[in-house]
């Protein structure tokens, strides 16, 4: 009779795994996956050139409005907040490459933007200033040259203006938004008064930029993306062209007729000598205090701005 098997007997050792394929010295067998660089939040003025993620307007927040050719004098307050924002095919703040299906699946990379609180010297109010990488590069250059924080205790007042040049394109004179020229000139150091510091604290405490520029949830990004894919004809809901069309409809309803045919930027008009066409005047710079969400189309949304400085 065969001997009963001992239940406590150890199982035989498994067969050894096949050796890994040889690799060149210093080269890992499996290269690590690469993730797009993504950094949001408050950054130092001198570190603002990194590649980090726009923004939902809050009704009570005042936004710095800029008109072409007009100068404004501001005092930067604190540090800039960096984020990524989609303008097309959807309009939303990105939660990052791993959670943003429009970015990850569709390949639509959002644009890098910055927000910073400023003191508007014209009326003494704290406002939100939105701008692109080339503008912040000028503030960063100031810190490098002067060794002073542009928005710190001894920061200066700044005179800011911009011009959108006209170019000839396909026989038409157009406003070239991509060639916008920014003039950003610092003054002498301008410390904040006690009253101004109190006002700054009240506004920045009530409206942290991490909330004002909070990314859309991944679920909302997915919803917008799916809607965009279902809209092959006409402006994609949430895109810049969609907001322009919405504003045109609102203006037509207010004035009881057809709205203007011009667009905010890059609007075409006849060449010199031809009959003039209607053109919409629009501020650049930051998102204005909106009584309608479609006013967001007036935001300065590009990395294409350029600037000249001290």
Secondary structure in CASP SS format (residue, H / E / C, confidence):
PFRMAT SS
TARGET T0000
AUTHOR 0000-0000-0000
METHOD secondary structure of the structure
MODEL  1
X C 1.00
X C 1.00
X C 1.00
X C 1.00
X C 1.00
X C 1.00
X C 1.00
X C 1.00
X C 1.00
X C 1.00
X C 1.00
X C 1.00
X C 1.00
X C 1.00
X C 1.00
X C 1.00
X C 1.00
X C 1.00
X C 1.00
X C 1.00
X C 1.00
X C 1.00
X C 1.00
X C 1.00
X C 1.00
X C 1.00
X C 1.00
X C 1.00
X C 1.00
X C 1.00
X C 1.00
X C 1.00
X C 1.00
X C 1.00
X C 1.00
X C 1.00
X C 1.00
X C 1.00
X C 1.00
X C 1.00
X E 1.00
X E 1.00
X C 1.00
X C 1.00
X H 1.00
X H 1.00
X H 1.00
X C 1.00
X C 1.00
X C 1.00
X C 1.00
X C 1.00
X C 1.00
X C 1.00
X C 1.00
X C 1.00
X C 1.00
X C 1.00
X C 1.00
X C 1.00
X C 1.00
X C 1.00
X E 1.00
X C 1.00
X E 1.00
X E 1.00
X C 1.00
X C 1.00
X C 1.00
X C 1.00
X C 1.00
X E 1.00
X E 1.00
X E 1.00
X E 1.00
X E 1.00
X E 1.00
X E 1.00
X E 1.00
X E 1.00
X E 1.00
X E 1.00
X E 1.00
X E 1.00
X E 1.00
X E 1.00
X C 1.00
X C 1.00
X C 1.00
X C 1.00
X C 1.00
X E 1.00
X E 1.00
X C 1.00
X C 1.00
X C 1.00
X C 1.00
X C 1.00
X C 1.00
X C 1.00
X H 1.00
X H 1.00
X H 1.00
X H 1.00
X C 1.00
X C 1.00
X C 1.00
X C 1.00
X C 1.00
X C 1.00
X E 1.00
X E 1.00
X E 1.00
X E 1.00
X E 1.00
X E 1.00
X E 1.00
X E 1.00
X E 1.00
X E 1.00
X C 1.00
X C 1.00
X C 1.00
X C 1.00
X E 1.00
X E 1.00
X E 1.00
X E 1.00
X E 1.00
X E 1.00
X E 1.00
X C 1.00
X H 1.00
X H 1.00
X H 1.00
X H 1.00
X H 1.00
X H 1.00
X H 1.00
X H 1.00
X H 1.00
X H 1.00
X H 1.00
X H 1.00
X H 1.00
X H 1.00
X C 1.00
X C 1.00
X C 1.00
X C 1.00
X C 1.00
X C 1.00
X C 1.00
X C 1.00
X C 1.00
X E 1.00
X E 1.00
X E 1.00
X E 1.00
X E 1.00
X E 1.00
X E 1.00
X E 1.00
X C 1.00
X C 1.00
X E 1.00
X E 1.00
X E 1.00
X E 1.00
X C 1.00
X C 1.00
X E 1.00
X E 1.00
X E 1.00
X E 1.00
X C 1.00
X H 1.00
X H 1.00
X H 1.00
X C 1.00
X E 1.00
X E 1.00
X E 1.00
X E 1.00
X E 1.00
X E 1.00
X E 1.00
X E 1.00
X E 1.00
X C 1.00
X C 1.00
X C 1.00
X C 1.00
X H 1.00
X H 1.00
X H 1.00
X H 1.00
X H 1.00
X H 1.00
X H 1.00
X H 1.00
X H 1.00
X H 1.00
X H 1.00
X H 1.00
X H 1.00
X C 1.00
X C 1.00
X H 1.00
X H 1.00
X H 1.00
X H 1.00
X C 1.00
X C 1.00
X C 1.00
X C 1.00
X C 1.00
X H 1.00
X H 1.00
X H 1.00
X H 1.00
X H 1.00
X H 1.00
X H 1.00
X H 1.00
X H 1.00
X H 1.00
X H 1.00
X H 1.00
X C 1.00
X C 1.00
X C 1.00
X C 1.00
X C 1.00
X C 1.00
X C 1.00
X C 1.00
X C 1.00
X C 1.00
X H 1.00
X H 1.00
X H 1.00
X H 1.00
X H 1.00
X H 1.00
X H 1.00
X H 1.00
X H 1.00
X H 1.00
X H 1.00
X H 1.00
X H 1.00
X H 1.00
X H 1.00
X H 1.00
X C 1.00
X C 1.00
X C 1.00
X C 1.00
X C 1.00
X C 1.00
X C 1.00
X C 1.00
X C 1.00
X C 1.00
X C 1.00
X C 1.00
X E 1.00
X E 1.00
X C 1.00
X C 1.00
X C 1.00
X C 1.00
X C 1.00
X C 1.00
X C 1.00
X C 1.00
X C 1.00
X C 1.00
X C 1.00
X C 1.00
X C 1.00
X C 1.00
X E 1.00
X E 1.00
X C 1.00
X C 1.00
X C 1.00
X C 1.00
X C 1.00
X C 1.00
X C 1.00
X H 1.00
X H 1.00
X H 1.00
X H 1.00
X H 1.00
X H 1.00
X C 1.00
X C 1.00
X C 1.00
X C 1.00
X C 1.00
X C 1.00
X C 1.00
X E 1.00
X E 1.00
X E 1.00
X E 1.00
X C 1.00
END
